[in-house]
Amino acid sequence: MSQFDTDLIIAGGGLAGATLALALARAVPSLRVTVVEAFPLSAEALPEDYQPSYDARSTALAWGSRLIFEELGLWRRLSEHATPIRHIHVSDRGRFGATRLNADEHQQDALGYVADNRWMGLCLMRELLDTEVQWQAHTEVVDMTPIAGGVDVALKTADDSHRMTAQCLVVADGGRSGLRERLGFQVRHRSYGQNALIANVSTSESHQFSAFERFTDAGPMALLPHGAANRAGQQSALVWTLTDEMLEEVLALPDADKCRRLQERFGWRLGRFARIGECSHYPLKLSTVDEPVRPGVALVGNAAHALHPVAGQGFNLALRGLMTLVEQFRLAVEQGQSLGDLQVLSRYQQLHRQDWQQTAQFSDSLIRLFGPSLTPLAVARDAGLVGLDLVPGAKRWFARKAMGLGGRRAVIHKPKTGTGEPASHD
């Protein structure tokens, strides 16, 4: 009989927490996993049919993330409402620099995908119903105390409070809950002095499964193909970078004027902007936790790091980190170590840190390079975009970064043969 109430507690059942729970159920079914989340998990709580909403928020999934979801047995269901990105067009507004990426050049069906967050959550919930994962609904983690070999976690519901012991606590509730700060983790923020405005838009011409990254003097803007999975439509997901002053101006405009302002910034590559949906926004900053693990506790996803959305790599980076953590938990079980052993969690941190640093540097360098339009720098970056389009090796490197490939791939299932060493994406 285990001395703990459960083996692992995951604080947060959103995309990161639910994916971690499902991956552990697949890779280490002997583990007792408990997810603590406000949302209930039951067949009755999930709709039978998914009806996409025009205003649904979405996430860009790299090709590498598709490979992970395939390994988890989730992709077949998820792909029903995932719009492929078959072309990426990167340009500098008002200048000649541009580069184009095509899936055919890489012998892939797509460079990436765009999926509604709600649809991804429902797919994860459906899969979790068929596992042994325990789900504590209408509950939140409020505190944690280290104990011998594990942690004692304080839980709170609307009616009462109780405690639960485990080998390890994983904080996967994002960067806004305040749990990581209450646990004493130090977070560093660097503001970009910009905001991201998020909305879905309709254009008079079809996107033809193309994503557009447009750099402007006020910051980057992106349009990602959205809507049907098998038919090129006219709906795109917009990420529009704005200063504080510009954000206030745009939000105060009627929808028709928002479309006109957007037209001025983006241009006519997709024809006329005919509709803009409900707008949401948030300030842009680079957030990091230098030491995201300690004995018995690990931070993952946005609780550990948050990137500028310019390269669309935030969730994809988090997903790769989750698989690295699953890999280390699997090895710990095989070697008889506690999940919360600092040696186990430090291995995870060390392996994920390089990916995090490279991805953060890639995203941050784009912001710096395509920032203020100083003429010498503008000419140099335009030449760089043209060169990127003409030089196969450089273009392949850029494409694999965008596709979430090129780095270490975690082994979350024990290999049947071989050494068990993790593979790399060449």
C-alpha positions, 0 to 999 in steps of 0.5 A, a space after each residue: 500500500 502506497 504511503 501517498 493518497 496518489 502518485 501525482 497531482 496536476 494543478 490545472 486541467 486545461 490543455 497542458 494539464 489534460 495533455 500531461 495526464 493523458 500522456 502519463 496514462 498512455 506511457 505509465 499506466 501504473 501511475 495514479 494521477 489526479 487532476 485538480 480543476 474547476 471544470 467537471 469531467 464526465 460524459 454528461 458534461 461534454 457535448 455530443 456534437 461539436 459546433 464550432 463558434 465563429 468567435 472561438 479562440 484557437 491555437 497554432 499546432 506545429 507539425 511536430 505537435 501533430 506527431 506527439 498527438 499521433 503518439 498519444 492516439 489523439 490526432 485522428 479525433 483532433 484532426 476533424 476540426 484542425 485547419 491545415 497550414 500548407 503555405 506560410 508567407 512572411 513579409 515586411 510591410 511596405 518593403 520588398 523582403 519576403 519569404 515563402 514556405 510550402 509543405 510540398 517542399 518538405 514532403 508533408 501534408 502541412 507545415 502546421 494546423 490551427 485548432 479551436 482551443 475548446 475543440 482540443 479540450 473536448 478531444 482530451 476530455 473524451 480520451 481521459 474518460 477512458 483512462 484511470 486518471 482521477 479528476 477532482 472538479 470544482 477544486 483548486 490547489 492553494 498551497 503545498 508543504 514538503 514531506 518525506 519523499 513527497 508533498 502535502 497539497 492543500 485543496 479548496 472547493 466552494 464548500 470546504 478544504 482538504 489535503 492530499 499527499 503525493 510524490 509530486 505536484 505539477 503546476 499546469 494552471 497557466 501564469 495567471 492563477 498566482 499559485 506559482 507565486 504562492 509557492 515561492 517561485 520567482 518570475 521574471 517579466 520583460 514587457 515588449 510594450 505591445 498588446 496582442 489583439 485576437 479575433 477571427 476575421 472573414 475576407 472576400 478571398 479564400 486563404 487557400 490554407 495559407 498563413 501570413 506573417 506581416 511585420 509592420 512598424 507597429 509590430 507583427 501581425 499574423 493571419 492563420 487559416 481557420 474554419 473547415 479542415 478539408 475546404 479552403 475557406 475565407 475565415 482566418 485567425 488574427 493576431 494583431 500586435 498594437 501599442 497601448 494607444 493603438 489598442 485603445 483606438 482600435 477597440 473603440 471603433 465599430 467593426 466596419 472601421 476595425 476592418 478598414 484599419 486592418 486593411 490598411 495594415 495588412 493589405 489586399 492579399 486576401 481581398 477585402 476584410 468583410 467581418 471581424 468577430 469578438 476581440 480579446 487582448 492581452 499585454 505581451 511580455 517574455 515571462 520566465 522562471 529561472 528555476 521551475 523545479 524544486 523537490 516535489 514540484 515542477 512548473 510546466 507550460 505558461 506557468 514556467 514560460 510565456 513567449 511572444 506569439 510572433 512565431 506561434 511556438 508557445 503551446 508547441 514548446 510547452 507540449 514538447 516540455 510535457 513529453 520530456 517530463 513524461 519521459 523522466 517520470 517513466 524512467 523514474 518509475 522504472 528505476 524506483 525513484 520518487 517522481 518528486 526526487 530533485 534528480 528526476 525533476 532536474 533532468 527534466 529541467 536540463 533537457 527542456 532548458 535548451 529547447 526553451 532557450 532556443 525557441 525563446 531566442 528565435 521568437 525574441 530575435 524576430 521581434 528585435 529584427 522587425 522592430 523599429 524601421 530604421 533604414 539600414 536595419 530595414 534594408 538588411 532584414 529585407 535582404 535577409 528575407 529574400 536570401 532566406 527565400 533563395 538559399 535552400 539550407 537557410 530556408 529549410 532551417 527556418 521551416 523546421 523551426 516553424 514546424 517545431 522540428 530540429 530538436 530532441 524528441 522525448 521517448 515517452 514509451 519504452 522502446 521494444 529494442 535498442 538502447 532507449 536513447 531519445 531520438 533527434 529530429 534531423 
